[in-house]
């Protein structure tokens, strides 16, 4: 009896239900009952001095079954700025990424400066109706107050009923539920969700309003922009009118994807920020490569916080702004890989083990351009294989990096250098390949950081190995990572996104990790 009461007492405390349970008692007695209940259940062999404990224990016993089966909702649903303040006024945010902002990754990102995390994008209909899909994406460890808060759960949807059913399943394990209005991929067009709901404002309004009216937690939304600034503003206003408490705006249109991604437009983000209500909580997304970009974006846009997807995916240290510690801002790949791997083993959840291979490739992106012998080893290891097999890869990376740090000139070569000032006002950086760093896309046929690499090559009077690797980046990625997902992973992705068109699986394998 006492062990059951102790367990139940802890459960009530963690969920905030103890106050509700004791609400029939006068306020001045509630503290006394709580204290006596705590002392008694924690020391069952001790004499129970207070006769009131029997009354409390009877209430506890009476409600054990029904209370645990019916999770209670927060007494007050906080909205807008009040909600933002309640979760600590976050400044750095891990974006929702299909599969790749799962629990293990969120834990790692928080250690490197992320204040708020979003889950991967979940398919609302499958989440609501398919237990197997749901269990592969979400479990009791997600949303833990110990290591996974604040947390916002994101869904893609085109049906208000399915969306509400799905959201109800997570509302007690998160701080808010987000509607994905930004996924630009072809499967989103065919499924009529994500950025392709931009063509149906009435449905968007209904989806958000349904959650706003029926959930115990707030609803938020993540959108993209139109080419037309004023249309973008009206769209954002409609989303807020429907009930979204936070709005995240990605400074790209839905046509800007894949090789046409280009740079996000911070100017339109500033226009939207300036013309929305002053007290509106506003998050900006796009163009975050380095920790220094966070402040630059916040200053130029005037946003409350900055979100990163791809920048975080290749280097979790992108969120570290407490100081200029190189080990935090540009972590060594061996140390970060080990840290991530140990977290995956600890959480041991399907969602985290499912993407271990892809995270290995991302974290080691620059490293694999030099130590190419590791690429087939990672590619040939299945996510279903024992952790011991993955540990061998981690150990090999650790051994290689240890040899690098045993070189006599390590202090001279283990430095971060700024390139010339670019048209957008910032610098590309030259980072040693054994440290985590951003991935650069091609714009107009040229890698974004090509000018910087050429400058360093000219200064050294030699052809830069790193520059050559970067120019060959596209070939490396096409020959490797696009085909590195296991058959099971591809099937699950195909099923979750409801496409029968195999031609989409190529771009999906490459782009599904980007911000949605």
C-alpha positions as CSV (number, residue, x, y, z in Angstrom):
1,X,0.0,0.0,0.0
2,X,2.7,2.5,1.0
3,X,4.9,1.8,-2.0
4,X,1.8,2.3,-4.2
5,X,1.1,5.6,-2.5
6,X,4.7,6.7,-2.8
7,X,4.7,6.0,-6.5
8,X,1.3,7.7,-7.0
9,X,2.5,10.7,-4.9
10,X,5.5,11.2,-7.2
11,X,3.2,10.8,-10.3
12,X,0.8,13.4,-8.9
13,X,3.7,15.8,-8.1
14,X,5.2,15.5,-11.6
15,X,1.9,16.1,-13.3
16,X,0.7,18.9,-10.9
17,X,-2.3,16.9,-9.8
18,X,-1.7,16.9,-6.1
19,X,-3.2,20.3,-5.7
20,X,-6.3,19.2,-7.5
21,X,-6.6,16.1,-5.4
22,X,-6.5,18.1,-2.2
23,X,-8.7,21.0,-3.4
24,X,-11.7,19.9,-1.2
25,X,-9.7,20.8,1.9
26,X,-9.2,24.4,3.2
27,X,-6.1,26.0,1.8
28,X,-4.3,26.2,5.1
29,X,-4.6,22.5,5.5
30,X,-3.5,21.5,2.0
31,X,0.2,22.2,2.8
32,X,-0.1,20.2,6.0
33,X,-1.7,17.2,4.2
34,X,0.9,17.4,1.4
35,X,3.8,17.4,3.9
36,X,2.4,14.6,6.0
37,X,1.5,12.5,2.9
38,X,5.1,13.0,1.6
39,X,6.7,12.1,4.9
40,X,4.5,9.1,5.4
41,X,4.8,7.5,2.1
42,X,8.6,8.1,2.0
43,X,9.0,6.5,5.5
44,X,6.4,3.7,5.6
45,X,7.9,2.1,8.7
46,X,7.6,5.3,10.7
47,X,4.6,6.0,12.9
48,X,2.0,8.1,11.2
49,X,1.5,10.9,13.7
50,X,-1.2,12.9,11.9
51,X,-4.6,11.4,11.7
52,X,-5.4,13.4,8.6
53,X,-3.1,11.1,6.6
54,X,-5.8,8.4,6.7
55,X,-8.3,10.7,5.0
56,X,-5.8,11.7,2.4
57,X,-4.7,8.1,1.7
58,X,-8.4,7.2,1.3
59,X,-8.8,9.9,-1.3
60,X,-5.6,8.7,-3.1
61,X,-6.7,5.1,-3.1
62,X,-10.1,6.0,-4.4
63,X,-8.7,8.0,-7.4
64,X,-5.7,5.8,-8.4
65,X,-7.4,4.0,-11.2
66,X,-9.5,6.8,-12.7
67,X,-6.9,9.5,-12.3
68,X,-4.1,7.7,-14.0
69,X,-6.3,6.6,-16.9
70,X,-7.5,10.2,-17.4
71,X,-4.6,12.6,-17.6
72,X,-5.6,16.0,-16.3
73,X,-5.3,19.2,-18.3
74,X,-3.5,22.3,-17.1
75,X,-5.9,24.5,-15.2
76,X,-5.0,27.6,-17.2
77,X,-4.0,27.6,-20.9
78,X,-1.3,30.2,-21.3
79,X,-1.3,32.2,-24.5
80,X,1.0,34.4,-26.5
81,X,3.6,36.4,-24.6
82,X,2.6,34.7,-21.3
83,X,3.3,31.3,-22.8
84,X,6.6,32.5,-24.2
85,X,7.6,33.8,-20.7
86,X,6.5,30.6,-19.0
87,X,8.9,28.5,-21.1
88,X,11.9,30.7,-20.3
89,X,11.8,33.2,-23.2
90,X,13.8,30.9,-25.6
91,X,16.2,32.5,-28.0
92,X,17.5,29.4,-29.9
93,X,15.2,26.8,-31.4
94,X,15.7,23.4,-32.9
95,X,13.5,23.3,-36.0
96,X,11.0,20.5,-36.7
97,X,12.8,18.2,-39.1
98,X,11.2,15.0,-40.6
99,X,12.6,12.2,-38.4
100,X,15.7,14.2,-37.4
101,X,14.7,16.3,-34.4
102,X,13.9,13.2,-32.4
103,X,14.5,12.7,-28.7
104,X,18.2,11.9,-28.7
105,X,19.0,14.8,-31.0
106,X,16.9,17.2,-28.9
107,X,18.8,16.1,-25.8
108,X,22.2,16.7,-27.5
109,X,21.1,20.0,-29.0
110,X,20.0,21.3,-25.5
111,X,23.4,20.6,-24.2
112,X,24.8,22.8,-26.9
113,X,22.6,25.8,-26.3
114,X,19.1,25.1,-27.7
115,X,16.5,26.7,-25.5
116,X,13.4,25.2,-27.2
117,X,13.0,22.1,-29.4
118,X,10.3,20.9,-31.9
119,X,9.7,17.3,-32.6
120,X,10.0,15.9,-36.0
121,X,6.9,16.5,-38.2
122,X,4.4,13.8,-37.5
123,X,1.7,12.7,-40.0
124,X,-1.5,13.5,-38.1
125,X,-3.8,10.8,-39.6
126,X,-1.2,8.0,-39.2
127,X,-0.4,9.2,-35.7
128,X,-4.1,9.2,-34.7
129,X,-5.0,5.9,-36.3
130,X,-1.9,3.7,-36.6
131,X,-0.5,2.5,-33.3
132,X,2.6,1.1,-35.0
133,X,3.4,4.4,-36.6
134,X,2.8,6.3,-33.4
135,X,5.0,4.0,-31.3
136,X,7.8,4.3,-33.8
137,X,7.7,8.1,-33.4
138,X,6.6,8.8,-29.9
139,X,6.7,7.2,-26.4
140,X,6.6,8.0,-22.7
141,X,10.2,9.3,-22.7
142,X,9.3,12.1,-25.1
143,X,8.4,15.4,-23.4
144,X,9.9,14.4,-20.1
145,X,10.3,17.3,-17.7
146,X,13.7,16.0,-16.8
147,X,15.4,16.5,-20.1
148,X,12.9,17.3,-22.9
149,X,11.2,20.6,-22.1
150,X,10.2,23.0,-23.4
151,X,8.9,21.0,-26.3
152,X,6.5,21.7,-29.1
153,X,5.0,18.8,-31.1
154,X,4.5,19.4,-34.8
155,X,1.9,17.7,-37.1
156,X,1.2,18.0,-40.8
157,X,-2.5,17.7,-41.6
158,X,-5.4,18.5,-43.9
159,X,-8.2,17.1,-41.8
160,X,-9.2,18.9,-38.6
161,X,-10.7,15.8,-37.0
162,X,-7.5,13.7,-37.5
163,X,-5.4,16.6,-36.4
164,X,-7.3,17.0,-33.2
165,X,-7.2,13.2,-32.4
166,X,-3.5,13.2,-32.9
167,X,-2.9,16.3,-30.8
168,X,-5.0,15.0,-28.0
169,X,-2.5,12.0,-27.7
170,X,0.4,14.3,-26.9
171,X,-1.1,17.4,-25.2
172,X,0.0,16.2,-21.8
173,X,3.6,15.7,-22.9
174,X,4.4,19.0,-24.5
175,X,4.1,22.8,-24.1
176,X,2.3,23.4,-27.4
177,X,1.2,21.8,-30.7
178,X,2.4,23.2,-34.0
179,X,0.8,23.0,-37.4
180,X,3.3,22.4,-40.3
181,X,2.5,24.9,-43.1
182,X,6.0,25.0,-44.5
183,X,6.9,21.6,-46.0
184,X,7.6,22.3,-49.7
185,X,8.3,18.8,-51.1
186,X,6.3,17.1,-53.8
187,X,4.7,14.6,-51.4
188,X,3.3,17.5,-49.5
189,X,1.7,18.8,-52.7
190,X,0.1,15.5,-53.5
191,X,-1.0,15.0,-49.9
192,X,-2.3,18.6,-49.6
193,X,-0.5,19.6,-46.5
194,X,2.5,21.7,-45.5
195,X,3.3,24.7,-47.7
196,X,0.6,23.6,-50.2
197,X,-2.1,24.6,-47.7
198,X,-1.1,28.1,-48.7
199,X,-3.6,27.7,-51.5
200,X,-6.5,27.0,-49.0
201,X,-6.6,29.7,-46.4
202,X,-10.1,28.5,-45.2
203,X,-8.7,25.1,-44.4
204,X,-5.6,26.5,-42.6
205,X,-7.9,28.7,-40.5
206,X,-10.1,25.7,-39.6
207,X,-7.2,23.4,-38.7
208,X,-5.7,26.0,-36.3
209,X,-9.0,27.0,-34.8
210,X,-9.9,23.4,-34.1
211,X,-6.8,23.0,-32.0
212,X,-7.1,26.4,-30.4
213,X,-10.7,25.6,-29.3
214,X,-10.2,22.0,-28.1
215,X,-6.7,21.5,-26.8
216,X,-5.5,22.1,-23.2
217,X,-2.2,23.4,-24.6
218,X,-1.7,26.3,-27.1
219,X,-1.4,25.9,-30.9
220,X,1.4,27.5,-32.9
221,X,2.2,27.5,-36.6
222,X,5.3,27.5,-38.9
223,X,4.8,29.1,-42.4
224,X,6.7,30.1,-45.5
225,X,6.4,33.4,-47.4
226,X,5.0,34.3,-50.8
227,X,6.9,36.4,-53.3
228,X,4.4,39.1,-52.6
229,X,5.2,40.8,-49.3
230,X,1.7,42.0,-48.6
231,X,0.1,38.7,-49.3
232,X,2.6,37.2,-46.9
233,X,1.5,39.7,-44.3
234,X,-2.2,38.9,-44.8
235,X,-1.5,35.2,-44.6
236,X,0.4,35.6,-41.3
237,X,-2.4,37.7,-39.9
238,X,-4.9,35.0,-40.9
239,X,-2.9,32.3,-39.2
240,X,-2.7,34.4,-36.0
241,X,-6.4,35.2,-36.1
242,X,-7.2,31.5,-36.3
243,X,-5.5,31.1,-32.9
244,X,-1.7,30.5,-33.4
245,X,0.1,31.8,-30.3
246,X,3.6,31.7,-31.8
247,X,4.4,32.2,-35.5
248,X,7.6,30.9,-37.0
249,X,8.3,32.3,-40.5
250,X,10.8,30.7,-42.9
251,X,12.2,33.4,-45.1
252,X,11.8,31.3,-48.3
253,X,9.0,30.6,-50.6
254,X,7.7,27.0,-51.2
255,X,9.4,27.0,-54.6
256,X,12.8,27.4,-52.9
257,X,13.9,23.9,-52.2
258,X,16.6,21.4,-53.2
259,X,19.1,22.9,-55.6
260,X,16.8,26.0,-55.9
261,X,16.9,26.7,-52.1
262,X,18.9,29.9,-52.3
263,X,19.2,32.3,-49.3
264,X,16.3,33.1,-47.0
265,X,15.1,36.7,-47.1
266,X,15.5,38.4,-43.8
267,X,14.2,41.7,-45.2
268,X,10.7,40.2,-45.7
269,X,10.9,38.7,-42.2
270,X,11.6,42.2,-40.8
271,X,8.7,43.6,-42.8
272,X,6.4,41.0,-41.4
273,X,7.7,41.5,-37.9
274,X,7.2,45.3,-38.1
275,X,3.7,45.0,-39.4
276,X,2.3,42.3,-37.0
277,X,1.2,43.2,-33.5
278,X,4.1,44.4,-31.4
279,X,3.5,41.8,-28.6
280,X,3.2,38.9,-31.1
281,X,5.8,36.1,-30.4
282,X,7.8,35.8,-33.7
283,X,10.4,33.3,-34.6
284,X,12.7,33.6,-37.6
285,X,14.0,30.7,-39.7
286,X,16.7,30.6,-42.4
287,X,20.4,31.3,-43.1
288,X,21.9,30.2,-39.8
289,X,25.4,28.8,-40.4
290,X,27.3,30.0,-37.3
291,X,26.5,31.0,-33.7
292,X,27.3,34.7,-34.7
293,X,24.4,34.5,-37.2
294,X,21.9,34.1,-34.4
295,X,22.4,37.7,-33.0
296,X,22.7,39.1,-36.5
297,X,19.3,37.6,-37.5
298,X,17.7,38.7,-34.2
299,X,19.0,42.2,-34.7
300,X,18.0,42.6,-38.3
301,X,14.6,41.0,-38.1
302,X,13.6,42.0,-34.6
303,X,12.4,38.6,-33.7
304,X,12.0,36.9,-30.3
305,X,14.0,33.9,-31.2
306,X,15.9,32.2,-34.1
307,X,15.3,28.7,-35.4
308,X,17.7,26.5,-37.2
309,X,17.3,23.2,-39.0
310,X,20.2,22.3,-41.3
311,X,22.7,24.4,-39.4
312,X,21.8,22.5,-36.2
313,X,21.8,19.2,-38.1
314,X,25.4,19.5,-39.2
315,X,26.7,21.3,-36.0
316,X,24.6,21.3,-32.8
317,X,27.1,23.9,-31.6
318,X,25.5,26.5,-33.8
319,X,23.3,27.5,-30.8
320,X,26.2,28.1,-28.4
321,X,26.3,31.8,-27.6
322,X,27.3,31.9,-23.9
323,X,31.0,32.4,-24.9
324,X,33.3,31.7,-27.8
325,X,34.4,28.3,-26.6
326,X,35.6,26.5,-29.7
327,X,34.8,23.2,-28.2
328,X,31.2,24.2,-27.9
329,X,30.7,26.2,-31.0
330,X,32.6,23.9,-33.4
331,X,32.9,20.6,-31.4
332,X,35.4,18.0,-32.4
333,X,33.6,15.3,-34.5
334,X,35.0,12.5,-32.3
335,X,33.8,13.9,-29.1
336,X,30.4,15.0,-30.4
337,X,29.8,11.6,-32.2
338,X,30.6,9.8,-28.9
339,X,28.3,12.1,-26.9
340,X,25.4,11.6,-29.4
341,X,25.9,7.9,-29.6
342,X,25.8,7.5,-25.8
343,X,22.5,9.5,-25.7
344,X,21.0,7.2,-28.4
345,X,22.0,4.1,-26.3
346,X,20.5,5.7,-23.2
347,X,17.1,6.7,-24.6
348,X,16.9,3.5,-26.7
349,X,13.8,4.6,-28.5
350,X,12.7,3.5,-32.1
351,X,12.7,7.1,-33.3
352,X,16.3,7.7,-32.2
353,X,17.8,4.4,-33.4
354,X,16.0,4.7,-36.7
355,X,18.0,7.8,-37.8
356,X,21.4,7.0,-36.2
357,X,23.0,6.4,-39.6
358,X,21.8,9.7,-41.1
359,X,23.0,11.6,-38.0
360,X,26.4,10.0,-38.3
361,X,26.7,11.1,-41.9
362,X,25.7,14.7,-41.0
363,X,28.0,15.1,-38.0
364,X,30.9,13.6,-40.0
365,X,30.1,15.5,-43.2
366,X,33.4,17.4,-43.5
367,X,35.4,14.5,-41.9
368,X,34.3,12.0,-44.5
369,X,35.6,14.1,-47.4
370,X,39.1,13.4,-46.1
371,X,38.7,10.0,-44.5
372,X,36.6,8.5,-47.2
373,X,37.3,4.9,-46.0
374,X,34.7,5.4,-43.3
375,X,31.9,6.2,-45.7
376,X,31.1,2.6,-46.9
377,X,31.5,1.4,-43.3
378,X,28.7,3.7,-42.1
379,X,26.7,3.1,-45.2
380,X,27.0,-0.7,-44.8
381,X,25.9,-0.7,-41.2
382,X,22.2,-1.2,-40.7
383,X,20.2,0.8,-38.0
384,X,19.0,-2.7,-36.9
385,X,22.4,-3.9,-36.1
386,X,23.6,-4.0,-32.4
387,X,25.0,-0.9,-30.8
388,X,28.3,-2.7,-30.7
389,X,28.7,-2.4,-34.4
390,X,28.1,1.4,-34.3
391,X,30.5,1.7,-31.4
392,X,33.3,0.3,-33.6
393,X,32.7,3.2,-36.1
394,X,32.8,5.7,-33.2
395,X,36.0,4.2,-31.9
396,X,37.6,4.4,-35.4
397,X,36.8,8.1,-35.6
398,X,38.2,8.6,-32.1
399,X,41.4,6.9,-33.1
400,X,41.8,9.0,-36.3
401,X,41.2,12.3,-34.5
402,X,43.5,11.4,-31.6
403,X,46.3,10.9,-34.2
404,X,45.5,14.4,-35.6
405,X,45.9,15.9,-32.1
406,X,49.2,14.1,-31.6
407,X,50.7,16.2,-34.4
408,X,53.3,18.7,-33.3
409,X,51.7,21.6,-35.2
410,X,48.2,21.0,-33.9
411,X,47.9,24.4,-32.3
412,X,48.7,26.0,-35.6
413,X,46.2,24.1,-37.6
414,X,43.3,23.8,-35.1
415,X,42.0,27.3,-35.5
416,X,38.9,29.0,-36.9
417,X,39.5,31.8,-39.5
418,X,37.1,34.3,-41.0
419,X,36.8,34.7,-44.7
420,X,36.1,38.1,-46.5
421,X,32.9,40.0,-45.7
422,X,30.1,38.7,-48.0
423,X,27.3,40.7,-49.6
424,X,24.9,39.5,-46.9
425,X,27.1,41.2,-44.2
426,X,28.7,38.1,-42.6
427,X,31.7,35.9,-43.0
428,X,32.1,32.3,-44.1
429,X,34.6,30.6,-41.8
430,X,37.4,28.1,-42.5
431,X,36.9,25.4,-40.0
432,X,39.3,22.3,-39.6
433,X,37.6,19.3,-41.1
434,X,37.8,17.4,-37.8
435,X,35.3,19.9,-36.3
436,X,31.6,20.1,-36.9
437,X,30.7,22.8,-39.4
438,X,27.9,23.9,-41.7
439,X,27.0,22.3,-45.0
440,X,27.2,24.6,-48.0
441,X,24.7,24.5,-50.8
442,X,25.4,25.5,-54.4
443,X,23.8,28.8,-55.5
444,X,23.9,29.6,-59.2
445,X,26.2,26.7,-59.7
446,X,28.8,27.6,-57.1
447,X,29.2,26.6,-53.5
448,X,28.3,29.4,-51.2
449,X,31.7,29.4,-49.5
450,X,33.8,29.1,-52.7
451,X,35.2,32.6,-52.6
452,X,36.4,32.2,-49.0
453,X,38.1,28.9,-49.8
454,X,39.8,30.4,-52.9
455,X,41.0,33.3,-50.8
456,X,42.7,31.0,-48.3
457,X,44.2,28.9,-51.0
458,X,45.7,32.0,-52.7
459,X,47.1,33.2,-49.4
460,X,48.8,29.9,-48.8
461,X,50.0,29.7,-52.4
462,X,48.8,26.2,-52.8
463,X,45.7,24.3,-53.8
464,X,43.6,23.8,-50.8
465,X,42.6,20.3,-49.9
466,X,39.5,21.6,-48.2
467,X,38.6,23.8,-51.2
468,X,38.9,20.8,-53.5
469,X,36.7,18.7,-51.2
470,X,34.1,21.4,-51.1
471,X,34.0,21.8,-54.9
472,X,33.5,18.0,-55.1
473,X,30.9,18.1,-52.3
474,X,27.9,17.4,-54.6
475,X,29.6,14.3,-56.1
476,X,30.4,13.0,-52.7
477,X,26.9,13.4,-51.5
478,X,25.3,11.9,-54.6
479,X,27.5,8.9,-54.5
480,X,27.1,8.4,-50.8
481,X,24.4,9.7,-48.6
482,X,21.5,9.9,-51.1
483,X,21.7,6.1,-51.3
484,X,22.7,5.3,-47.8
485,X,19.2,4.8,-46.2
486,X,18.2,1.3,-45.5
487,X,15.4,-0.3,-47.4
488,X,13.3,-0.3,-44.2
489,X,13.9,3.4,-43.7
490,X,12.9,4.3,-47.2
491,X,9.7,2.2,-46.9
492,X,8.7,3.9,-43.7
493,X,9.4,7.3,-45.1
494,X,7.4,6.4,-48.2
495,X,4.5,5.1,-46.1
496,X,4.4,8.0,-43.7
497,X,4.3,10.6,-46.5
498,X,1.8,8.6,-48.5
499,X,3.4,8.5,-51.9
500,X,3.5,5.7,-54.4
501,X,5.9,7.6,-56.6
502,X,9.4,6.2,-56.3
503,X,10.9,9.1,-58.1
504,X,10.3,11.2,-55.0
505,X,12.4,9.0,-52.8
506,X,15.7,10.4,-54.2
507,X,15.0,14.0,-53.3
508,X,13.3,13.0,-50.1
509,X,16.4,11.1,-48.9
510,X,18.4,14.3,-49.3
511,X,15.9,16.9,-48.3
512,X,13.7,15.4,-45.7
513,X,16.2,16.5,-43.0
514,X,15.7,20.1,-43.8
515,X,13.4,22.5,-42.0
516,X,9.8,21.7,-42.7
